[in-house]
Amino acid sequence: MHGRVDGAEGFCAIPGCGQAGEYKAPVEPANFNGPGSWRLLCLDHVREHNSAYNYFAGMTPDEISAAQTPYGGWERATRAFSVAGANPGPAWSDFTDPLEAIAARFRRPQADPAQGRFTGPERRALAVLGLGGDIDRTALRKRYSQLVRRYHPDRNGGDRSHEGRLGEVIGAFQLLKGAAAFR
């Protein structure tokens, strides 16, 4: 039966009752707020206990009416749902079929253009230069010039702290300038 405590041992908590106490009931029903303290009652006494409970006791008629509306409790402020770093879904207005809109939300992102044009080491070299896969030879040379000027000691008053990064940029450019994607 619903509400029965499995494995409950002992008698009903009502004095003089000799039946098994198998159902949980709060000790103070009028002041129940959370886990509190419980007592075990027999089926007859738990029914009597539950019939005496009145959720609306102490409320004004307006409060009772407000609690009984389908929107009761929704007037409280809540936090907005976040996308937790995920890309926001597509706009519903872009679709005529709701199922298409739902499917678009879960489609895999389009492959990076660099995947087909460049090999693995070439993609790593592009990352060193901060470039994507949709570049041409002119954009490659322009980015290489910018980075060499930024990291070269002659442009930084003799500061040699960026030599390691400069070496990475030069190595990446040397690899990419002979890439098959630019032939």
C-alpha positions as CSV (number, residue, x, y, z in Angstrom):
1,M,0.0,0.0,0.0
2,H,1.2,3.6,-0.8
3,G,3.1,5.2,2.1
4,R,3.9,2.0,3.9
5,V,7.4,1.9,5.5
6,D,9.0,-1.4,4.6
7,G,10.7,-3.2,7.5
8,A,9.0,-1.0,10.1
9,E,8.9,-2.8,13.4
10,G,6.9,-1.9,16.5
11,F,3.4,-0.8,17.4
12,C,1.3,2.2,16.5
13,A,2.4,5.4,18.4
14,I,-1.2,6.1,19.6
15,P,-1.5,5.0,23.2
16,G,-3.6,1.9,23.6
17,C,-3.4,0.8,19.9
18,G,-2.0,-2.7,19.5
19,Q,-1.7,-2.7,15.7
20,A,1.6,-2.6,13.8
21,G,2.9,1.0,13.1
22,E,3.8,0.9,9.4
23,Y,3.0,4.4,8.2
24,K,5.0,7.6,8.8
25,A,3.2,10.7,10.0
26,P,4.8,14.0,11.3
27,V,4.6,14.5,15.0
28,E,3.2,18.1,14.7
29,P,1.0,18.2,11.5
30,A,0.1,21.9,12.0
31,N,3.8,22.9,12.2
32,F,5.3,20.5,9.6
33,N,8.1,22.1,7.6
34,G,10.6,19.7,6.1
35,P,12.0,16.4,7.4
36,G,11.2,17.1,11.0
37,S,10.3,14.3,13.4
38,W,8.1,11.3,12.6
39,R,6.1,8.7,14.3
40,L,4.8,5.4,13.0
41,L,1.0,4.8,13.0
42,C,-1.3,2.0,12.0
43,L,-3.4,2.3,8.9
44,D,-6.6,3.5,10.8
45,H,-4.7,6.1,12.8
46,V,-2.7,7.5,9.8
47,R,-6.0,7.9,7.9
48,E,-7.4,9.8,10.9
49,H,-4.2,11.9,11.0
50,N,-4.4,12.7,7.3
51,S,-8.1,13.6,7.4
52,A,-7.4,16.2,10.1
53,Y,-4.7,18.0,7.9
54,N,-5.8,21.2,6.2
55,Y,-3.3,22.9,3.9
56,F,-5.4,26.1,3.8
57,A,-5.8,26.5,7.6
58,G,-5.0,30.1,8.6
59,M,-5.1,31.5,5.0
60,T,-7.4,34.3,3.9
61,P,-9.9,33.6,1.1
62,D,-7.6,35.6,-1.3
63,E,-4.6,33.6,-0.4
64,I,-6.5,30.4,-0.9
65,S,-7.7,31.5,-4.3
66,A,-4.2,32.5,-5.3
67,A,-2.8,29.1,-4.1
68,Q,-5.5,27.2,-6.1
69,T,-4.8,28.9,-9.5
70,P,-2.8,26.9,-12.1
71,Y,-0.1,29.6,-11.9
72,G,0.3,29.5,-8.1
73,G,4.0,30.0,-7.2
74,W,5.0,31.1,-10.7
75,E,5.1,34.8,-9.7
76,R,8.4,34.3,-7.9
77,A,11.6,35.4,-9.7
78,T,13.7,32.6,-11.1
79,R,17.1,32.4,-12.7
80,A,17.3,32.4,-16.5
81,F,18.4,29.1,-18.1
82,S,21.9,29.3,-19.5
83,V,23.3,27.4,-22.3
84,A,26.4,26.6,-20.2
85,G,28.9,27.5,-22.9
86,A,27.1,25.7,-25.7
87,N,26.1,27.5,-28.9
88,P,22.6,28.9,-28.7
89,G,20.0,27.1,-30.8
90,P,18.7,28.3,-34.1
91,A,15.9,30.9,-34.3
92,W,12.5,29.2,-34.6
93,S,11.5,31.8,-37.2
94,D,14.1,30.4,-39.6
95,F,12.0,27.2,-40.0
96,T,8.5,26.3,-41.1
97,D,8.7,22.8,-39.7
98,P,9.3,22.5,-35.9
99,L,11.0,19.2,-36.3
100,E,13.5,20.7,-38.7
101,A,14.3,23.4,-36.1
102,I,14.8,20.8,-33.4
103,A,17.1,18.7,-35.7
104,A,19.1,21.8,-36.5
105,R,19.9,22.4,-32.8
106,F,21.6,19.0,-32.6
107,R,23.4,18.8,-36.0
108,R,27.1,18.4,-35.9
109,P,29.0,21.5,-36.7
110,Q,30.4,21.9,-40.2
111,A,33.9,20.5,-40.7
112,D,36.7,23.0,-40.5
113,P,37.8,23.9,-44.0
114,A,41.4,23.2,-42.9
115,Q,40.6,19.5,-42.4
116,G,40.6,18.7,-46.1
117,R,43.2,21.1,-47.4
118,F,46.0,20.7,-44.8
119,T,47.8,17.8,-43.2
120,G,47.9,17.4,-39.4
121,P,51.3,19.2,-39.0
122,E,50.1,21.9,-41.3
123,R,47.0,22.4,-39.2
124,R,49.2,22.7,-36.1
125,A,51.4,25.3,-38.0
126,L,48.2,27.3,-38.9
127,A,47.3,27.3,-35.2
128,V,50.8,28.7,-34.3
129,L,50.2,31.5,-36.7
130,G,46.6,32.0,-35.5
131,L,45.0,31.3,-38.9
132,G,42.1,29.2,-40.1
133,G,41.9,26.8,-43.0
134,D,40.3,29.3,-45.4
135,I,43.4,31.3,-46.1
136,D,45.4,31.9,-49.2
137,R,49.1,32.5,-49.7
138,T,48.8,36.3,-49.5
139,A,47.1,36.1,-46.1
140,L,49.7,33.6,-44.9
141,R,52.6,36.0,-45.8
142,K,50.8,39.0,-44.3
143,R,50.3,37.2,-41.0
144,Y,53.9,35.9,-41.0
145,S,55.2,39.5,-41.4
146,Q,53.0,40.8,-38.6
147,L,54.2,38.1,-36.2
148,V,57.9,38.4,-37.1
149,R,57.7,42.2,-36.5
150,R,56.0,41.5,-33.1
151,Y,58.5,39.0,-31.9
152,H,61.9,39.9,-33.5
153,P,64.5,41.3,-31.0
154,D,65.4,44.2,-33.4
155,R,61.8,45.4,-33.2
156,N,61.7,45.0,-29.4
157,G,64.7,47.0,-28.4
158,G,67.0,44.0,-28.2
159,D,64.6,42.0,-25.9
160,R,65.2,38.4,-26.6
161,S,62.5,37.0,-24.4
162,H,60.3,36.2,-27.4
163,E,62.9,34.3,-29.4
164,G,61.2,30.9,-28.7
165,R,57.9,32.2,-30.1
166,L,59.7,33.7,-33.0
167,G,61.3,30.3,-33.8
168,E,57.8,28.7,-33.7
169,V,56.4,31.3,-36.2
170,I,59.4,30.9,-38.6
171,G,59.1,27.1,-38.5
172,A,55.4,27.2,-39.1
173,F,55.8,29.5,-42.1
174,Q,58.5,27.4,-43.6
175,L,56.3,24.3,-43.4
176,L,53.2,26.1,-44.7
177,K,54.8,28.0,-47.6
178,G,55.4,24.6,-49.4
179,A,52.0,23.2,-48.5
180,A,50.1,21.5,-51.3
181,A,47.1,23.7,-50.5
182,F,48.9,26.7,-52.0
183,R,50.1,25.1,-55.2
